[in-house]
Amino acid sequence: MTYLDTHVLIWLYEGSAERLGPAARKAIGEEDLLASPMAVLELEFLHEIGRLKPAASKLMGSLAADLGLKICDLPFHVVVDQALRENWGRDPFDRLIVANAKAAGATLVSKDANILRHYARAVW
């Protein structure tokens, strides 16, 4: 299974898959796709401040229909327990998105250099 970072969700929704790196495209094409609930919340925040046109529910519904994307259902306390060990960043969204993937033992597709530096299973 492969988790997708927030910017990856946006680019896939916009039809901008060419922006993805080769390892990212490979992971997306070969694995079941998941999004952390924190990525969904970040999408909605971006929508609320006017940086993203569609609401999170519309974007996620589209990706679910097009790519089979699902929202991870790991218990929140499991994700938070993992996030408490991720002391390399101060962005709560990044920290919880990485923790979600890590708690599931999964790959995370992200272009974020800080995530790539600190999570061995992150790919771009």
Secondary structure, 3 states (H helix, E strand, C coil): CEEECHHHHHHHHCCCHHHCCHHHHHHHHHCCEEECHHHHHHHHHHHHCCCCCCCHHHHHHHHHHHHCCEECCCCHHHHHHHHCCCCCCCCHHHHHHHHHHHHHCCEEECCCHHHHHHCCCEEC
